[in-house]
Amino acid sequence: MPKVTFNGEAEEAQENEELKEVTKRAGWPIAYGCEDGMCGTCIVKVNSGATAMGEIGDKEGQTLDIMDMKDGAHRLACQCKVGGDLDLDQP
């Protein structure tokens, strides 16, 4: 089972589980607004595991671009799936 770590706290996840479901279950302080990749409230900093989060879709890419954070080190938690171990922090 993949392990998702946020601010040093770990939670196990199912392969291909939505990252937002993992973070909600763990009770981590990530705000979710629209949950559709448009508002940017659920942005996380990716320390490791970026390739295990899937490709950046059009909406997520546009939002990250507007936020000037389309740098490969930030993702929107509402748009990602867990495809392996992830280490995340607040941006």
N, CA, C and O atoms as a GROMACS GRO file, in nm:
protein
  364
    1MET      N    1   0.083  -0.119   0.000
    1MET     CA    2   0.000   0.000   0.000
    1MET      C    3   0.088   0.125   0.000
    1MET      O    4   0.186   0.133   0.074
    2PRO      N    5   0.051   0.220  -0.083
    2PRO     CA    6   0.127   0.346  -0.083
    2PRO      C    7   0.108   0.422   0.048
    2PRO      O    8   0.006   0.409   0.115
    3LYS      N    9   0.209   0.500   0.082
    3LYS     CA   10   0.204   0.582   0.202
    3LYS      C   11   0.210   0.728   0.161
    3LYS      O   12   0.297   0.768   0.083
    4VAL      N   13   0.118   0.808   0.214
    4VAL     CA   14   0.116   0.952   0.189
    4VAL      C   15   0.157   1.020   0.318
    4VAL      O   16   0.099   0.996   0.424
    5THR      N   17   0.258   1.105   0.310
    5THR     CA   18   0.306   1.180   0.425
    5THR      C   19   0.279   1.328   0.401
    5THR      O   20   0.311   1.382   0.295
    6PHE      N   21   0.218   1.392   0.501
    6PHE     CA   22   0.188   1.535   0.492
    6PHE      C   23   0.238   1.600   0.620
    6PHE      O   24   0.195   1.565   0.729
    7ASN      N   25   0.329   1.697   0.604
    7ASN     CA   26   0.388   1.765   0.721
    7ASN      C   27   0.441   1.665   0.823
    7ASN      O   28   0.431   1.689   0.944
    8GLY      N   29   0.498   1.554   0.776
    8GLY     CA   30   0.559   1.455   0.864
    8GLY      C   31   0.466   1.350   0.919
    8GLY      O   32   0.512   1.257   0.985
    9GLU      N   33   0.336   1.359   0.894
    9GLU     CA   34   0.238   1.262   0.942
    9GLU      C   35   0.198   1.171   0.826
    9GLU      O   36   0.166   1.219   0.718
   10ALA      N   37   0.200   1.039   0.849
   10ALA     CA   38   0.176   0.942   0.742
   10ALA      C   39   0.037   0.878   0.750
   10ALA      O   40  -0.020   0.860   0.858
   11GLU      N   41  -0.014   0.843   0.633
   11GLU     CA   42  -0.143   0.775   0.619
   11GLU      C   43  -0.130   0.676   0.502
   11GLU      O   44  -0.078   0.712   0.396
   12GLU      N   45  -0.178   0.554   0.522
   12GLU     CA   46  -0.177   0.457   0.412
   12GLU      C   47  -0.291   0.487   0.318
   12GLU      O   48  -0.396   0.538   0.358
   13ALA      N   49  -0.270   0.454   0.191
   13ALA     CA   50  -0.370   0.478   0.088
   13ALA      C   51  -0.382   0.355  -0.001
   13ALA      O   52  -0.292   0.272  -0.008
   14GLN      N   53  -0.493   0.346  -0.069
   14GLN     CA   54  -0.511   0.242  -0.170
   14GLN      C   55  -0.447   0.291  -0.300
   14GLN      O   56  -0.442   0.412  -0.325
   15GLU      N   57  -0.399   0.200  -0.381
   15GLU     CA   58  -0.346   0.236  -0.512
   15GLU      C   59  -0.455   0.304  -0.594
   15GLU      O   60  -0.566   0.251  -0.603
   16ASN      N   61  -0.427   0.418  -0.652
   16ASN     CA   62  -0.519   0.498  -0.734
   16ASN      C   63  -0.632   0.564  -0.654
   16ASN      O   64  -0.729   0.610  -0.714
   17GLU      N   65  -0.621   0.569  -0.522
   17GLU     CA   66  -0.720   0.640  -0.441
   17GLU      C   67  -0.702   0.790  -0.465
   17GLU      O   68  -0.590   0.837  -0.484
   18GLU      N   69  -0.812   0.864  -0.462
   18GLU     CA   70  -0.803   1.009  -0.477
   18GLU      C   71  -0.730   1.067  -0.357
   18GLU      O   72  -0.760   1.034  -0.242
   19LEU      N   73  -0.633   1.154  -0.384
   19LEU     CA   74  -0.555   1.215  -0.277
   19LEU      C   75  -0.643   1.292  -0.180
   19LEU      O   76  -0.617   1.291  -0.060
   20LYS      N   77  -0.746   1.360  -0.230
   20LYS     CA   78  -0.832   1.437  -0.140
   20LYS      C   79  -0.901   1.347  -0.039
   20LYS      O   80  -0.923   1.390   0.074
   21GLU      N   81  -0.935   1.224  -0.077
   21GLU     CA   82  -0.998   1.131   0.017
   21GLU      C   83  -0.900   1.089   0.126
   21GLU      O   84  -0.938   1.076   0.242
   22VAL      N   85  -0.775   1.068   0.090
   22VAL     CA   86  -0.672   1.032   0.188
   22VAL      C   87  -0.653   1.147   0.287
   22VAL      O   88  -0.647   1.124   0.408
   23THR      N   89  -0.643   1.269   0.237
   23THR     CA   90  -0.618   1.383   0.325
   23THR      C   91  -0.736   1.411   0.417
   23THR      O   92  -0.718   1.449   0.532
   24LYS      N   93  -0.856   1.392   0.366
   24LYS     CA   94  -0.976   1.412   0.450
   24LYS      C   95  -0.983   1.305   0.559
   24LYS      O   96  -1.014   1.336   0.674
   25ARG      N   97  -0.956   1.180   0.523
   25ARG     CA   98  -0.960   1.070   0.620
   25ARG      C   99  -0.857   1.093   0.732
   25ARG      O  100  -0.884   1.065   0.848
   26ALA      N  101  -0.740   1.144   0.694
   26ALA     CA  102  -0.634   1.168   0.791
   26ALA      C  103  -0.661   1.293   0.876
   26ALA      O  104  -0.598   1.312   0.980
   27GLY      N  105  -0.752   1.378   0.831
   27GLY     CA  106  -0.782   1.500   0.905
   27GLY      C  107  -0.678   1.609   0.889
   27GLY      O  108  -0.663   1.695   0.976
   28TRP      N  109  -0.605   1.605   0.778
   28TRP     CA  110  -0.500   1.704   0.756
   28TRP      C  111  -0.561   1.839   0.719
   28TRP      O  112  -0.666   1.843   0.654
   29PRO      N  113  -0.497   1.948   0.758
   29PRO     CA  114  -0.553   2.083   0.738
   29PRO      C  115  -0.534   2.135   0.595
   29PRO      O  116  -0.462   2.232   0.571
   30ILE      N  117  -0.601   2.068   0.501
   30ILE     CA  118  -0.599   2.113   0.362
   30ILE      C  119  -0.740   2.162   0.331
   30ILE      O  120  -0.838   2.089   0.347
   31ALA      N  121  -0.749   2.286   0.286
   31ALA     CA  122  -0.880   2.344   0.254
   31ALA      C  123  -0.922   2.299   0.114
   31ALA      O  124  -0.842   2.298   0.021
   32TYR      N  125  -1.047   2.262   0.102
   32TYR     CA  126  -1.104   2.227  -0.029
   32TYR      C  127  -1.219   2.322  -0.057
   32TYR      O  128  -1.314   2.330   0.021
   33GLY      N  129  -1.210   2.393  -0.168
   33GLY     CA  130  -1.317   2.484  -0.208
   33GLY      C  131  -1.405   2.416  -0.312
   33GLY      O  132  -1.505   2.354  -0.276
   34CYS      N  133  -1.369   2.427  -0.437
   34CYS     CA  134  -1.452   2.376  -0.545
   34CYS      C  135  -1.434   2.226  -0.568
   34CYS      O  136  -1.525   2.161  -0.621
   35GLU      N  137  -1.322   2.170  -0.532
   35GLU     CA  138  -1.286   2.029  -0.555
   35GLU      C  139  -1.288   1.994  -0.703
   35GLU      O  140  -1.308   1.878  -0.739
   36ASP      N  141  -1.268   2.093  -0.788
   36ASP     CA  142  -1.273   2.072  -0.932
   36ASP      C  143  -1.148   2.127  -1.003
   36ASP      O  144  -1.145   2.135  -1.126
   37GLY      N  145  -1.046   2.164  -0.927
   37GLY     CA  146  -0.922   2.212  -0.986
   37GLY      C  147  -0.922   2.356  -1.031
   37GLY      O  148  -0.834   2.398  -1.105
   38MET      N  149  -1.021   2.434  -0.987
   38MET     CA  150  -1.033   2.571  -1.034
   38MET      C  151  -0.993   2.677  -0.930
   38MET      O  152  -0.943   2.783  -0.968
   39CYS      N  153  -1.014   2.649  -0.801
   39CYS     CA  154  -0.996   2.755  -0.702
   39CYS      C  155  -0.854   2.760  -0.642
   39CYS      O  156  -0.810   2.867  -0.600
   40GLY      N  157  -0.784   2.649  -0.638
   40GLY     CA  158  -0.647   2.647  -0.588
   40GLY      C  159  -0.631   2.641  -0.438
   40GLY      O  160  -0.518   2.651  -0.388
   41THR      N  161  -0.739   2.625  -0.362
   41THR     CA  162  -0.727   2.625  -0.217
   41THR      C  163  -0.656   2.500  -0.164
   41THR      O  164  -0.601   2.503  -0.053
   42CYS      N  165  -0.656   2.393  -0.240
   42CYS     CA  166  -0.598   2.267  -0.191
   42CYS      C  167  -0.455   2.244  -0.241
   42CYS      O  168  -0.411   2.129  -0.251
   43ILE      N  169  -0.384   2.349  -0.272
   43ILE     CA  170  -0.248   2.335  -0.324
   43ILE      C  171  -0.156   2.275  -0.219
   43ILE      O  172  -0.160   2.312  -0.101
   44VAL      N  173  -0.071   2.183  -0.263
   44VAL     CA  174   0.028   2.121  -0.175
   44VAL      C  175   0.165   2.128  -0.243
   44VAL      O  176   0.175   2.134  -0.365
   45LYS      N  177   0.268   2.128  -0.161
   45LYS     CA  178   0.406   2.123  -0.211
   45LYS      C  179   0.448   1.977  -0.214
   45LYS      O  180   0.433   1.906  -0.115
   46VAL      N  181   0.500   1.933  -0.326
   46VAL     CA  182   0.540   1.794  -0.344
   46VAL      C  183   0.690   1.783  -0.320
   46VAL      O  184   0.770   1.834  -0.399
   47ASN      N  185   0.728   1.715  -0.211
   47ASN     CA  186   0.870   1.693  -0.181
   47ASN      C  187   0.924   1.573  -0.256
   47ASN      O  188   1.038   1.575  -0.304
   48SER      N  189   0.842   1.468  -0.268
   48SER     CA  190   0.881   1.351  -0.346
   48SER      C  191   0.755   1.275  -0.388
   48SER      O  192   0.652   1.279  -0.320
   49GLY      N  193   0.767   1.207  -0.500
   49GLY     CA  194   0.657   1.126  -0.550
   49GLY      C  195   0.573   1.192  -0.657
   49GLY      O  196   0.465   1.142  -0.689
   50ALA      N  197   0.618   1.302  -0.714
   50ALA     CA  198   0.538   1.376  -0.812
   50ALA      C  199   0.495   1.288  -0.929
   50ALA      O  200   0.383   1.302  -0.979
   51THR      N  201   0.580   1.198  -0.972
   51THR     CA  202   0.544   1.112  -1.086
   51THR      C  203   0.436   1.011  -1.050
   51THR      O  204   0.372   0.955  -1.139
   52ALA      N  205   0.414   0.988  -0.920
   52ALA     CA  206   0.312   0.893  -0.876
   52ALA      C  207   0.176   0.960  -0.857
   52ALA      O  208   0.083   0.898  -0.806
   53MET      N  209   0.164   1.086  -0.897
   53MET     CA  210   0.039   1.161  -0.878
   53MET      C  211  -0.040   1.176  -1.008
   53MET      O  212  -0.146   1.238  -1.007
   54GLY      N  213   0.008   1.121  -1.116
   54GLY     CA  214  -0.059   1.134  -1.244
   54GLY      C  215  -0.022   1.262  -1.314
   54GLY      O  216   0.049   1.347  -1.260
   55GLU      N  217  -0.071   1.275  -1.436
   55GLU     CA  218  -0.043   1.393  -1.518
   55GLU      C  219  -0.125   1.512  -1.470
   55GLU      O  220  -0.234   1.496  -1.414
   56ILE      N  221  -0.074   1.630  -1.493
   56ILE     CA  222  -0.148   1.753  -1.464
   56ILE      C  223  -0.248   1.775  -1.577
   56ILE      O  224  -0.210   1.787  -1.693
   57GLY      N  225  -0.376   1.780  -1.540
   57GLY     CA  226  -0.481   1.802  -1.638
   57GLY      C  227  -0.493   1.949  -1.676
   57GLY      O  228  -0.427   2.035  -1.617
   58ASP      N  229  -0.579   1.978  -1.773
   58ASP     CA  230  -0.594   2.114  -1.824
   58ASP      C  231  -0.637   2.213  -1.715
   58ASP      O  232  -0.575   2.318  -1.699
   59LYS      N  233  -0.742   2.179  -1.640
   59LYS     CA  234  -0.792   2.272  -1.536
   59LYS      C  235  -0.686   2.296  -1.430
   59LYS      O  236  -0.659   2.410  -1.392
   60GLU      N  237  -0.625   2.187  -1.382
   60GLU     CA  238  -0.522   2.201  -1.279
   60GLU      C  239  -0.406   2.284  -1.332
   60GLU      O  240  -0.355   2.371  -1.262
   61GLY      N  241  -0.364   2.257  -1.454
   61GLY     CA  242  -0.253   2.330  -1.514
   61GLY      C  243  -0.282   2.478  -1.526
   61GLY      O  244  -0.195   2.562  -1.498
   62GLN      N  245  -0.404   2.512  -1.568
   62GLN     CA  246  -0.441   2.653  -1.580
   62GLN      C  247  -0.440   2.721  -1.444
   62GLN      O  248  -0.392   2.833  -1.430
   63THR      N  249  -0.495   2.653  -1.343
   63THR     CA  250  -0.500   2.711  -1.209
   63THR      C  251  -0.360   2.730  -1.153
   63THR      O  252  -0.329   2.836  -1.097
   64LEU      N  253  -0.274   2.630  -1.167
   64LEU     CA  254  -0.136   2.642  -1.120
   64LEU      C  255  -0.064   2.754  -1.194
   64LEU      O  256   0.016   2.827  -1.134
   65ASP      N  257  -0.090   2.767  -1.323
   65ASP     CA  258  -0.028   2.873  -1.402
   65ASP      C  259  -0.072   3.011  -1.352
   65ASP      O  260   0.012   3.100  -1.336
   66ILE      N  261  -0.202   3.029  -1.327
   66ILE     CA  262  -0.254   3.157  -1.276
   66ILE      C  263  -0.190   3.189  -1.140
   66ILE      O  264  -0.161   3.305  -1.111
   67MET      N  265  -0.169   3.086  -1.058
   67MET     CA  266  -0.110   3.104  -0.925
   67MET      C  267   0.042   3.119  -0.931
   67MET      O  268   0.107   3.140  -0.828
   68ASP      N  269   0.099   3.109  -1.051
   68ASP     CA  270   0.243   3.113  -1.073
   68ASP      C  271   0.313   3.000  -0.995
   68ASP      O  272   0.420   3.020  -0.937
   69MET      N  273   0.251   2.883  -0.994
   69MET     CA  274   0.307   2.768  -0.922
   69MET      C  275   0.310   2.643  -1.011
   69MET      O  276   0.311   2.531  -0.960
   70LYS      N  277   0.311   2.662  -1.140
   70LYS     CA  278   0.321   2.549  -1.233
   70LYS      C  279   0.469   2.519  -1.253
   70LYS      O  280   0.527   2.540  -1.360
   71ASP      N  281   0.529   2.468  -1.145
   71ASP     CA  282   0.673   2.449  -1.142
   71ASP      C  283   0.714   2.304  -1.117
   71ASP      O  284   0.833   2.275  -1.102
   72GLY      N  285   0.618   2.213  -1.114
   72GLY     CA  286   0.648   2.072  -1.090
   72GLY      C  287   0.660   2.038  -0.943
   72GLY      O  288   0.665   1.920  -0.907
   73ALA      N  289   0.665   2.139  -0.857
   73ALA     CA  290   0.678   2.115  -0.713
   73ALA      C  291   0.546   2.139  -0.639
   73ALA      O  292   0.540   2.123  -0.517
   74HIS      N  293   0.441   2.177  -0.712
   74HIS     CA  294   0.312   2.204  -0.650
   74HIS      C  295   0.202   2.135  -0.728
   74HIS      O  296   0.206   2.127  -0.851
   75ARG      N  297   0.103   2.084  -0.656
   75ARG     CA  298  -0.013   2.021  -0.719
   75ARG      C  299  -0.138   2.056  -0.641
   75ARG      O  300  -0.131   2.100  -0.526
   76LEU      N  301  -0.252   2.037  -0.704
   76LEU     CA  302  -0.381   2.055  -0.638
   76LEU      C  303  -0.427   1.918  -0.589
   76LEU      O  304  -0.448   1.827  -0.670
   77ALA      N  305  -0.442   1.902  -0.459
   77ALA     CA  306  -0.475   1.772  -0.400
   77ALA      C  307  -0.606   1.716  -0.454
   77ALA      O  308  -0.622   1.594  -0.461
   78CYS      N  309  -0.699   1.800  -0.493
   78CYS     CA  310  -0.828   1.752  -0.542
   78CYS      C  311  -0.818   1.688  -0.680
   78CYS      O  312  -0.911   1.621  -0.724
   79GLN      N  313  -0.706   1.706  -0.748
   79GLN     CA  314  -0.692   1.656  -0.884
   79GLN      C  315  -0.598   1.537  -0.897
   79GLN      O  316  -0.573   1.491  -1.009
   80CYS      N  317  -0.545   1.487  -0.787
   80CYS     CA  318  -0.442   1.383  -0.792
   80CYS      C  319  -0.492   1.250  -0.738
   80CYS      O  320  -0.582   1.243  -0.655
   81LYS      N  321  -0.430   1.145  -0.789
   81LYS     CA  322  -0.452   1.011  -0.737
   81LYS      C  323  -0.319   0.962  -0.680
   81LYS      O  324  -0.212   1.006  -0.721
   82VAL      N  325  -0.330   0.869  -0.587
   82VAL     CA  326  -0.211   0.814  -0.523
   82VAL      C  327  -0.165   0.691  -0.600
   82VAL      O  328  -0.231   0.587  -0.598
   83GLY      N  329  -0.052   0.704  -0.668
   83GLY     CA  330   0.002   0.594  -0.745
   83GLY      C  331   0.132   0.541  -0.687
   83GLY      O  332   0.200   0.461  -0.751
   84GLY      N  333   0.165   0.585  -0.567
   84GLY     CA  334   0.288   0.544  -0.500
   84GLY      C  335   0.308   0.632  -0.378
   84GLY      O  336   0.223   0.716  -0.346
   85ASP      N  337   0.419   0.613  -0.311
   85ASP     CA  338   0.448   0.693  -0.191
   85ASP      C  339   0.462   0.841  -0.228
   85ASP      O  340   0.523   0.877  -0.328
   86LEU      N  341   0.404   0.925  -0.142
   86LEU     CA  342   0.408   1.070  -0.161
   86LEU      C  343   0.454   1.137  -0.033
   86LEU      O  344   0.418   1.095   0.077
   87ASP      N  345   0.532   1.241  -0.048
   87ASP     CA  346   0.571   1.325   0.066
   87ASP      C  347   0.533   1.468   0.031
   87ASP      O  348   0.587   1.527  -0.062
   88LEU      N  349   0.437   1.522   0.108
   88LEU     CA  350   0.380   1.652   0.080
   88LEU      C  351   0.391   1.745   0.200
   88LEU      O  352   0.404   1.700   0.314
   89ASP      N  353   0.386   1.874   0.174
   89ASP     CA  354   0.386   1.977   0.277
   89ASP      C  355   0.289   2.087   0.234
   89ASP      O  356   0.242   2.088   0.120
   90GLN      N  357   0.260   2.178   0.326
   90GLN     CA  358   0.189   2.298   0.290
   90GLN      C  359   0.283   2.387   0.210
   90GLN      O  360   0.403   2.390   0.239
   91PRO      N  361   0.232   2.458   0.111
   91PRO     CA  362   0.320   2.542   0.027
   91PRO      C  363   0.377   2.661   0.105
   91PRO      O  364   0.452   2.740   0.049
   0.00000   0.00000   0.00000
